Amino acid sequence: MTLFTMSAIYVMIIASLLIAGSFLAAFLWSVRKGHYDDDYTPSIRILLDEPTAGKPTKNDTKAIH
């Protein structure tokens, strides 16, 4: 019984290392593609959006009446 338990542990360790390696490869791929390059704009994006309060939109039925 302990031989089966030890072999199951070895299989689980190998599987977890393969999964961790695939996550590391995906992270490195995304860094090389530039997904994390812009770290300034997301913090000020809310300040750059035009305010919509008070402006009627095309789908606003209250502004038509």
N, C-alpha and C positions, 0 to 999 in steps of 0.2 A: 504494500500500500504506500509506503513512503517513497518508493521508486517512482510510482505514478505521480505522486504529489510533487516531487522534485522536478520531474520532466514537465509538468504543467506550469510550474513556476518559471522554468527556463523559456518555455514557449511564450508566456505572458511578458517576460522581460524583453525578449526579442521583438515581440509585437509592439510593445510600448516604445521601444527605441526607434522602430520604423515609423510609428505615428509621429513621434517627436521630431524625427528627422524630416518628415514631410512638412510639418508645420514650420520648421526652421527654413526649409527650402522655399516655401511659399512666402514667408516673411522677407527673405533675402531677395526674392524675385520682385516683390512689390517695392522694396527700397530701391533696387536698381532701375525700375521703371519710373520712379519719381513720384510715387503716390504720397510721400510724406515731405515733399519739398516745400510746399507753401504752408508755413506755420503762422503767418501774420494775418492773412486775409480772413480766415474763419473767425478770429476773435473780434474783428471789426465789421463783419458782414451785416450785423443787425443795424449798425449805424449808417450803412450805405444804402439800405433799402428805402424806397420811397414810402412814406406813411400812407396808409389806405383809409384811415379813420376820417369819415365825413365826405369822402369821395364816392359817388354812386358808381356801381359797376354795371356791366351789361346784364347780369343775372339778378340784380337787386330789384325786387318788386316794390319795395317801399319807396324808392326814389322816383318811381314813375307816377305814383298817386299824388 
